[in-house]
Protein backbone atom coordinates (compact mmCIF):
# COMPACT_ATOMS: atom_id res chain seq x y z
CA UNK A 1 0.00 0.00 0.00
CA UNK A 2 1.76 3.15 -1.25
CA UNK A 3 -0.08 5.66 0.94
CA UNK A 4 -1.09 4.47 4.39
CA UNK A 5 -3.45 6.82 6.22
CA UNK A 6 -3.38 6.48 9.99
CA UNK A 7 -6.53 7.77 11.69
CA UNK A 8 -5.72 8.54 15.33
CA UNK A 9 -8.31 8.61 18.06
CA UNK A 10 -6.35 8.91 21.34
CA UNK A 11 -6.25 12.07 23.44
CA UNK A 12 -3.43 11.98 26.04
CA UNK A 13 -0.14 13.92 26.52
CA UNK A 14 3.41 13.76 24.97
CA UNK A 15 6.75 15.52 23.68
CA UNK A 16 9.47 16.55 20.89
CA UNK A 17 11.25 16.56 17.44
CA UNK A 18 12.63 18.60 14.54
CA UNK A 19 10.57 20.28 11.79
CA UNK A 20 12.78 20.81 8.74
CA UNK A 21 10.32 22.66 6.51
CA UNK A 22 6.66 23.49 5.99
CA UNK A 23 5.88 22.80 2.35
CA UNK A 24 2.16 23.56 2.05
CA UNK A 25 -0.85 24.82 4.00
CA UNK A 26 -4.46 24.22 2.94
CA UNK A 27 -7.46 25.64 4.79
CA UNK A 28 -11.03 24.56 4.02
CA UNK A 29 -13.66 26.58 5.90
CA UNK A 30 -17.30 25.71 6.63
CA UNK A 31 -20.16 28.06 7.60
CA UNK A 32 -20.70 26.91 11.16
CA UNK A 33 -17.54 27.33 13.19
CA UNK A 34 -15.42 24.56 11.66
CA UNK A 35 -12.52 24.16 9.25
CA UNK A 36 -10.27 21.44 7.87
CA UNK A 37 -6.55 22.21 8.19
CA UNK A 38 -4.11 20.28 5.96
CA UNK A 39 -0.37 20.82 6.33
CA UNK A 40 2.58 19.23 4.59
CA UNK A 41 5.81 19.29 6.61
CA UNK A 42 9.19 17.63 6.32
CA UNK A 43 10.36 16.28 9.67
CA UNK A 44 13.36 14.39 10.98
CA UNK A 45 11.75 11.27 12.41
CA UNK A 46 13.64 9.26 15.07
CA UNK A 47 13.92 5.49 14.97
CA UNK A 48 11.67 5.37 18.00
CA UNK A 49 10.29 7.60 20.70
CA UNK A 50 8.43 10.88 20.44
CA UNK A 51 7.83 12.91 17.27
CA UNK A 52 6.60 16.49 17.65
CA UNK A 53 4.22 18.39 15.33
CA UNK A 54 4.01 21.90 16.83
CA UNK A 55 1.77 24.90 16.16
CA UNK A 56 -1.59 23.24 15.59
CA UNK A 57 -4.90 25.00 16.24
CA UNK A 58 -5.81 25.43 19.90
CA UNK A 59 -9.37 24.30 19.12
CA UNK A 60 -8.33 21.18 17.20
CA UNK A 61 -10.57 18.10 17.40
CA UNK A 62 -7.82 15.57 18.25
CA UNK A 63 -9.82 12.52 17.17
CA UNK A 64 -10.09 13.96 13.65
CA UNK A 65 -6.34 13.84 12.94
CA UNK A 66 -5.39 12.11 9.69
CA UNK A 67 -1.69 11.41 8.99
CA UNK A 68 -0.61 10.63 5.44
CA UNK A 69 2.99 9.37 5.15
CA UNK A 70 4.23 9.98 1.62
CA UNK A 71 7.52 8.07 1.40
CA UNK A 72 7.66 4.39 2.47
CA UNK A 73 4.65 4.65 4.80
CA UNK A 74 4.86 0.99 5.75
CA UNK A 75 8.14 1.65 7.61
CA UNK A 76 6.62 4.22 9.99
CA UNK A 77 4.18 3.20 12.70
CA UNK A 78 2.39 5.65 14.98
CA UNK A 79 1.58 4.03 18.30
CA UNK A 80 0.12 6.86 20.33
CA UNK A 81 -1.01 10.45 19.89
CA UNK A 82 -0.79 13.25 22.45
CA UNK A 83 -2.25 16.74 22.25
CA UNK A 84 -0.21 19.18 24.36
CA UNK A 85 -2.15 22.36 25.07
CA UNK A 86 -0.88 23.45 28.51
CA UNK A 87 0.54 26.75 27.24
CA UNK A 88 3.08 29.05 28.86
CA UNK A 89 1.68 31.85 31.02
CA UNK A 90 2.89 33.58 34.17
CA UNK A 91 0.21 32.02 36.39
CA UNK A 92 0.97 28.52 35.11
CA UNK A 93 4.73 28.96 35.55
CA UNK A 94 4.22 30.07 39.16
CA UNK A 95 1.96 27.05 39.79
CA UNK A 96 4.55 24.68 38.30
CA UNK A 97 7.23 26.15 40.61
CA UNK A 98 5.43 25.32 43.85
CA UNK A 99 8.11 23.78 46.17
CA UNK A 100 10.84 25.05 43.82
CA UNK A 101 13.32 27.91 44.20
CA UNK A 102 12.58 31.23 42.51
CA UNK A 103 14.12 34.71 42.63
CA UNK A 104 12.00 37.86 42.88
CA UNK A 105 12.89 41.47 42.20
CA UNK A 106 10.58 43.47 44.45
CA UNK A 107 9.63 47.11 44.71
CA UNK A 108 10.56 47.64 48.39
CA UNK A 109 12.67 44.65 49.51
CA UNK A 110 15.05 44.33 46.58
CA UNK A 111 15.97 40.81 45.46
CA UNK A 112 14.53 37.83 47.32
CA UNK A 113 15.32 34.16 46.68
CA UNK A 114 13.46 31.28 48.25
CA UNK A 115 11.15 28.31 47.80
CA UNK A 116 7.67 29.13 46.52
CA UNK A 117 5.11 27.55 48.86
CA UNK A 118 1.86 29.06 47.63
CA UNK A 119 0.54 31.04 44.68
CA UNK A 120 -3.11 31.90 45.12
CA UNK A 121 -5.22 35.02 45.03
CA UNK A 122 -3.28 38.26 45.24
CA UNK A 123 -0.42 36.91 47.40
CA UNK A 124 2.48 34.49 47.23
CA UNK A 125 4.22 32.69 50.12
CA UNK A 126 8.03 32.38 49.92
CA UNK A 127 10.24 30.38 52.32
CA UNK A 128 13.64 32.00 52.75
CA UNK A 129 16.91 30.00 53.13
CA UNK A 130 16.81 30.46 56.93
CA UNK A 131 13.28 29.10 57.17
CA UNK A 132 11.49 32.44 57.48
CA UNK A 133 8.24 32.87 55.58
CA UNK A 134 7.50 35.93 53.47
CA UNK A 135 3.93 36.69 52.41
CA UNK A 136 3.98 39.24 49.60
CA UNK A 137 1.37 40.91 47.47
CA UNK A 138 1.89 40.14 43.80
CA UNK A 139 1.62 43.82 42.90
CA UNK A 140 4.94 44.40 44.74
CA UNK A 141 6.80 42.01 42.39
CA UNK A 142 8.67 43.79 39.59
CA UNK A 143 10.13 40.66 37.96
CA UNK A 144 10.61 36.95 38.62
CA UNK A 145 13.49 34.67 37.64
CA UNK A 146 12.89 30.95 37.05
CA UNK A 147 15.63 28.38 36.46
CA UNK A 148 13.98 26.83 33.38
CA UNK A 149 10.69 26.32 31.60
CA UNK A 150 8.67 23.81 33.64
CA UNK A 151 8.18 20.39 32.10
CA UNK A 152 4.87 20.02 30.29
CA UNK A 153 4.37 23.68 29.37
CA UNK A 154 4.34 24.61 25.70
CA UNK A 155 4.68 27.86 23.82
CA UNK A 156 2.36 26.54 21.10
CA UNK A 157 -0.29 23.78 20.97
CA UNK A 158 1.46 20.63 19.78
CA UNK A 159 0.65 17.14 18.59
CA UNK A 160 3.18 14.49 19.60
CA UNK A 161 3.32 10.89 18.48
CA UNK A 162 5.04 7.85 19.92
CA UNK A 163 6.50 6.24 16.77
CA UNK A 164 8.39 3.21 15.50
CA UNK A 165 10.53 4.00 12.45
CA UNK A 166 13.25 2.24 10.43
CA UNK A 167 16.11 4.43 11.56
CA UNK A 168 16.30 8.23 11.87
CA UNK A 169 15.34 9.76 8.54
CA UNK A 170 13.60 12.68 6.86
CA UNK A 171 9.90 12.12 6.31
CA UNK A 172 7.27 14.09 4.40
CA UNK A 173 4.02 14.05 6.39
CA UNK A 174 0.63 15.37 5.34
CA UNK A 175 -1.34 16.06 8.53
CA UNK A 176 -5.03 16.99 8.38
CA UNK A 177 -7.41 17.77 11.22
CA UNK A 178 -10.69 19.51 11.97
CA UNK A 179 -10.78 22.54 14.21
CA UNK A 180 -13.54 24.66 15.65
CA UNK A 181 -13.35 28.43 15.86
CA UNK A 182 -13.39 29.36 12.15
CA UNK A 183 -16.44 30.20 10.08
CA UNK A 184 -17.45 32.20 7.02
CA UNK A 185 -20.52 34.07 5.89
CA UNK A 186 -21.52 36.45 3.14
CA UNK A 187 -21.80 40.24 3.32
CA UNK A 188 -23.72 42.22 0.69
CA UNK A 189 -23.55 45.94 -0.09
CA UNK A 190 -26.13 47.49 -2.40
CA UNK A 191 -26.38 51.09 -3.64
CA UNK A 192 -29.74 52.26 -4.97
CA UNK A 193 -29.91 54.60 -7.95
CA UNK A 194 -31.78 57.93 -7.76
CA UNK A 195 -35.04 56.40 -8.99
CA UNK A 196 -34.87 53.38 -6.63
CA UNK A 197 -35.31 51.17 -9.71
CA UNK A 198 -31.89 49.50 -9.76
CA UNK A 199 -29.19 48.56 -7.33
CA UNK A 200 -25.42 48.06 -7.69
CA UNK A 201 -24.57 44.95 -5.69
CA UNK A 202 -21.18 43.79 -4.40
CA UNK A 203 -20.57 40.71 -2.26
CA UNK A 204 -17.88 39.72 0.20
CA UNK A 205 -16.93 36.51 1.94
CA UNK A 206 -16.07 37.20 5.60
CA UNK A 207 -13.84 34.62 7.30
CA UNK A 208 -13.68 34.88 11.10
CA UNK A 209 -10.75 33.03 12.71
CA UNK A 210 -10.71 32.36 16.45
CA UNK A 211 -9.17 28.88 16.26
CA UNK A 212 -5.99 29.82 18.15
CA UNK A 213 -3.74 29.55 15.08
CA UNK A 214 -2.65 31.72 12.15
CA UNK A 215 -2.57 30.12 8.70
CA UNK A 216 0.22 31.65 6.63
CA UNK A 217 0.41 31.47 2.85
CA UNK A 218 -2.63 29.17 2.85
CA UNK A 219 -4.61 27.84 -0.08
CA UNK A 220 -8.15 28.80 0.92
CA UNK A 221 -11.29 26.83 0.05
CA UNK A 222 -14.92 27.20 1.12
CA UNK A 223 -17.32 24.27 1.19
CA UNK A 224 -21.01 24.80 0.46
CA UNK A 225 -23.59 22.11 1.21
CA UNK A 226 -25.36 20.53 4.20
CA UNK A 227 -22.59 19.06 6.36
CA UNK A 228 -23.54 16.90 9.37
CA UNK A 229 -21.23 16.85 12.37
CA UNK A 230 -21.66 15.26 15.79
CA UNK A 231 -21.47 17.63 18.75
CA UNK A 232 -18.52 16.82 20.97
CA UNK A 233 -19.60 14.97 24.09
CA UNK A 234 -23.19 14.30 23.02
CA UNK A 235 -25.21 12.28 20.59
CA UNK A 236 -26.65 15.38 18.96
CA UNK A 237 -25.58 16.42 15.50
CA UNK A 238 -25.14 19.85 14.03
CA UNK A 239 -26.36 20.47 10.50
CA UNK A 240 -24.17 23.01 8.74
CA UNK A 241 -26.57 24.91 6.51
CA UNK A 242 -24.70 26.16 3.48
CA UNK A 243 -25.42 27.11 -0.10
CA UNK A 244 -23.47 27.51 -3.30
CA UNK A 245 -21.68 30.82 -3.52
CA UNK A 246 -22.23 33.05 -6.47
CA UNK A 247 -20.09 32.83 -9.55
CA UNK A 248 -18.21 35.99 -9.01
CA UNK A 249 -14.75 37.41 -8.88
CA UNK A 250 -12.44 35.81 -11.42
CA UNK A 251 -10.24 34.91 -8.44
CA UNK A 252 -12.87 32.59 -6.93
CA UNK A 253 -13.26 29.29 -8.76
CA UNK A 254 -16.28 27.03 -8.21
CA UNK A 255 -16.60 23.32 -8.91
CA UNK A 256 -18.86 20.47 -7.75
CA UNK A 257 -17.23 18.16 -5.20
CA UNK A 258 -19.01 15.04 -3.91
CA UNK A 259 -22.55 16.32 -3.13
CA UNK A 260 -21.37 19.84 -2.32
CA UNK A 261 -19.81 22.84 -4.01
CA UNK A 262 -16.18 23.79 -3.48
CA UNK A 263 -14.92 27.35 -3.90
CA UNK A 264 -11.21 28.03 -4.17
CA UNK A 265 -9.43 31.36 -3.86
CA UNK A 266 -7.09 31.85 -6.80
CA UNK A 267 -4.14 32.99 -4.67
CA UNK A 268 -2.66 32.01 -1.32
CA UNK A 269 -3.42 34.25 1.64
CA UNK A 270 -2.71 34.70 5.34
CA UNK A 271 -5.60 34.05 7.73
CA UNK A 272 -4.41 35.29 11.10
CA UNK A 273 -5.76 34.30 14.49
CA UNK A 274 -8.38 36.72 15.85
CA UNK A 275 -8.77 38.26 12.40
CA UNK A 276 -11.72 38.82 10.10
CA UNK A 277 -10.60 38.49 6.48
CA UNK A 278 -12.82 39.61 3.62
CA UNK A 279 -12.59 38.38 0.04
CA UNK A 280 -14.60 39.71 -2.89
CA UNK A 281 -16.90 37.11 -4.44
CA UNK A 282 -19.40 39.29 -6.30
CA UNK A 283 -17.88 42.13 -8.26
CA UNK A 284 -20.18 45.20 -8.59
CA UNK A 285 -23.26 44.08 -10.53
CA UNK A 286 -26.35 46.11 -11.45
CA UNK A 287 -29.73 44.50 -10.75
CA UNK A 288 -33.30 45.71 -11.24
CA UNK A 289 -35.23 46.22 -8.01
CA UNK A 290 -38.56 47.58 -6.79
CA UNK A 291 -39.17 49.65 -3.68
CA UNK A 292 -42.43 48.72 -2.01
CA UNK A 293 -44.37 49.68 1.10
CA UNK A 294 -45.91 46.93 3.23
CA UNK A 295 -48.42 47.28 6.07
CA UNK A 296 -49.04 44.33 8.40
CA UNK A 297 -51.25 45.77 11.10
CA UNK A 298 -51.57 42.60 13.19
CA UNK A 299 -47.81 42.70 13.82
CA UNK A 300 -47.06 46.43 13.72
CA UNK A 301 -50.06 48.64 14.42
CA UNK A 302 -48.82 51.95 12.92
CA UNK A 303 -45.64 51.42 10.93
CA UNK A 304 -45.51 50.86 7.19
CA UNK A 305 -42.37 48.92 6.27
CA UNK A 306 -40.05 49.83 3.40
CA UNK A 307 -38.89 46.81 1.40
CA UNK A 308 -36.53 46.34 -1.50
CA UNK A 309 -37.78 43.57 -3.75
CA UNK A 310 -35.70 41.86 -6.41
CA UNK A 311 -35.88 38.65 -8.37
CA UNK A 312 -32.70 36.61 -8.31
CA UNK A 313 -32.76 35.94 -12.04
CA UNK A 314 -30.51 36.58 -15.00
CA UNK A 315 -33.21 38.85 -16.46
CA UNK A 316 -32.93 41.08 -13.37
CA UNK A 317 -29.13 41.11 -13.53
CA UNK A 318 -28.35 38.37 -11.00
CA UNK A 319 -29.32 34.72 -11.42
CA UNK A 320 -26.73 33.33 -8.98
CA UNK A 321 -27.16 31.32 -5.74
CA UNK A 322 -26.69 33.67 -2.78
CA UNK A 323 -25.60 32.33 0.62
CA UNK A 324 -27.01 33.75 3.83
CA UNK A 325 -25.60 37.02 5.10
CA UNK A 326 -26.28 40.64 6.01
CA UNK A 327 -27.52 42.84 3.15
CA UNK A 328 -26.86 46.58 3.64
CA UNK A 329 -28.47 49.25 1.45
CA UNK A 330 -27.06 52.71 0.70
CA UNK A 331 -28.04 55.61 -1.55
CA UNK A 332 -26.12 58.65 -2.77
CA UNK A 333 -27.31 62.15 -1.84
CA UNK A 334 -27.20 65.08 -4.30
CA UNK A 335 -23.57 65.79 -3.32
CA UNK A 336 -22.74 62.11 -4.01
CA UNK A 337 -22.16 61.34 -0.32
CA UNK A 338 -23.58 57.96 0.72
CA UNK A 339 -26.46 57.58 3.18
CA UNK A 340 -27.08 54.27 4.95
CA UNK A 341 -30.74 53.27 4.49
CA UNK A 342 -30.90 50.05 6.48
CA UNK A 343 -30.05 46.37 6.47
CA UNK A 344 -31.69 42.98 6.61
CA UNK A 345 -30.62 39.36 6.95
CA UNK A 346 -30.65 37.50 3.66
CA UNK A 347 -31.57 33.83 3.89
CA UNK A 348 -30.01 31.24 1.58
CA UNK A 349 -31.51 32.17 -1.79
CA UNK A 350 -31.20 29.87 -4.83
CA UNK A 351 -31.24 31.15 -8.37
CA UNK A 352 -34.63 32.39 -9.70
CA UNK A 353 -36.10 32.99 -6.23
CA UNK A 354 -37.49 36.28 -4.91
CA UNK A 355 -35.62 38.41 -2.36
CA UNK A 356 -37.42 40.76 0.05
CA UNK A 357 -35.27 43.06 2.18
CA UNK A 358 -36.98 45.02 4.96
CA UNK A 359 -34.77 48.03 5.60
CA UNK A 360 -36.90 50.26 7.84
CA UNK A 361 -40.25 52.06 8.24
CA UNK A 362 -41.61 54.89 6.09
CA UNK A 363 -41.68 58.21 7.95
CA UNK A 364 -44.64 59.72 6.06
CA UNK A 365 -46.92 56.66 5.93
CA UNK A 366 -49.14 55.64 8.85
CA UNK A 367 -51.37 52.59 9.20
CA UNK A 368 -54.28 51.86 11.51
CA UNK A 369 -56.10 48.53 12.03
CA UNK A 370 -59.48 48.20 13.77
CA UNK A 371 -61.58 45.14 14.54
CA UNK A 372 -65.17 46.21 13.80
CA UNK A 373 -66.97 43.09 15.06
CA UNK A 374 -66.38 39.52 16.21
CA UNK A 375 -69.37 37.17 15.86
CA UNK A 376 -69.19 33.65 17.29
CA UNK A 377 -70.82 31.28 14.79
CA UNK A 378 -70.19 28.02 16.68
CA UNK A 379 -67.78 26.51 19.18
CA UNK A 380 -65.17 26.21 16.44
CA UNK A 381 -65.92 29.09 14.08
CA UNK A 382 -66.34 32.86 14.04
CA UNK A 383 -66.68 35.82 11.68
CA UNK A 384 -64.72 39.03 12.11
CA UNK A 385 -64.77 42.38 10.38
CA UNK A 386 -61.76 44.70 10.05
CA UNK A 387 -61.02 48.19 8.80
CA UNK A 388 -57.52 49.16 7.62
CA UNK A 389 -56.73 52.88 7.20
CA UNK A 390 -53.60 54.06 5.41
CA UNK A 391 -52.60 57.75 5.62
CA UNK A 392 -50.11 59.24 3.17
CA UNK A 393 -48.35 62.48 4.18
CA UNK A 394 -46.18 62.53 1.06
CA UNK A 395 -46.69 64.89 -1.86
CA UNK A 396 -46.81 61.89 -4.19
CA UNK A 397 -49.30 59.00 -4.35
CA UNK A 398 -48.04 55.60 -3.21
CA UNK A 399 -48.98 51.93 -3.42
CA UNK A 400 -49.07 49.91 -0.22
CA UNK A 401 -49.26 46.13 0.09
CA UNK A 402 -51.54 45.16 2.98
CA UNK A 403 -50.82 41.76 4.55
CA UNK A 404 -53.18 39.87 6.87
CA UNK A 405 -52.33 36.47 8.37
CA UNK A 406 -54.90 33.86 9.41
CA UNK A 407 -54.96 30.44 11.08
CA UNK A 408 -57.10 27.35 10.58
CA UNK A 409 -59.54 27.18 7.67
CA UNK A 410 -60.51 30.70 6.62
CA UNK A 411 -62.27 32.58 3.86
CA UNK A 412 -62.58 36.26 2.94
CA UNK A 413 -66.36 36.65 2.52
CA UNK A 414 -66.41 40.42 1.87
CA UNK A 415 -63.74 42.90 0.79
CA UNK A 416 -63.80 46.49 -0.43
CA UNK A 417 -60.69 45.81 -2.56
CA UNK A 418 -59.59 42.80 -4.56
CA UNK A 419 -57.27 40.26 -2.92
CA UNK A 420 -54.15 40.09 -5.12
CA UNK A 421 -52.51 37.08 -3.49
CA UNK A 422 -53.72 34.30 -1.22
CA UNK A 423 -51.90 31.41 0.45
CA UNK A 424 -52.88 28.99 3.22
CA UNK A 425 -51.71 31.49 5.84
CA UNK A 426 -52.20 34.98 4.45
CA UNK A 427 -54.01 37.34 2.09
CA UNK A 428 -52.59 40.44 0.37
CA UNK A 429 -54.18 43.58 -1.09
CA UNK A 430 -52.57 46.37 -3.12
CA UNK A 431 -54.00 49.77 -2.19
CA UNK A 432 -53.51 53.10 -3.94
CA UNK A 433 -53.10 55.95 -1.45
CA UNK A 434 -53.37 59.48 -2.92
CA UNK A 435 -50.90 62.22 -2.00
CA UNK A 436 -51.68 63.83 1.37
CA UNK A 437 -54.79 61.69 1.74
CA UNK A 438 -55.95 58.35 3.09
CA UNK A 439 -57.40 55.06 1.83
CA UNK A 440 -59.50 52.48 3.68
CA UNK A 441 -59.82 48.72 3.28
CA UNK A 442 -62.77 46.84 4.82
CA UNK A 443 -63.01 43.06 4.84
CA UNK A 444 -64.75 40.19 6.62
CA UNK A 445 -63.07 36.87 7.33
CA UNK A 446 -64.83 33.67 8.40
CA UNK A 447 -62.65 31.15 10.26
CA UNK A 448 -63.08 27.66 11.65
CA UNK A 449 -60.68 25.46 13.58
WOHU-V961862 format. One record per run of one state. SS is the DSSP state (H for helix, E for strand, L for the rest). FROM is the first residue (numbers start at 1). TO is the last residue. Records with the same first field share a line. If there is no record, write none. Layout:
SS=FROM-TO + FROM-TO
This chain:
L=1-3 + 8-11 + 13-17 + 30-33 + 46-47 + 55-59 + 61-61 + 65-65 + 70-72 + 85-86 + 88-89 + 97-100 + 107-110 + 121-122 + 129-132 + 146-153 + 155-157 + 166-168 + 181-181 + 193-197 + 210-214 + 225-226 + 231-236 + 241-251 + 258-259 + 266-268 + 272-274 + 289-289 + 296-302 + 312-321 + 323-324 + 333-337 + 347-348 + 350-353 + 379-380 + 393-397 + 406-408 + 416-418 + 423-425 + 434-436 + 449-449
E=4-7 + 12-12 + 18-29 + 34-45 + 48-54 + 60-60 + 66-69 + 76-84 + 87-87 + 101-106 + 111-120 + 123-128 + 133-137 + 141-145 + 154-154 + 158-165 + 169-180 + 182-192 + 198-209 + 215-224 + 227-230 + 237-240 + 252-257 + 260-265 + 269-271 + 275-288 + 290-295 + 303-311 + 322-322 + 325-332 + 338-346 + 349-349 + 354-378 + 381-392 + 398-405 + 409-415 + 419-422 + 426-433 + 437-448
H=62-64 + 73-75 + 90-96 + 138-140
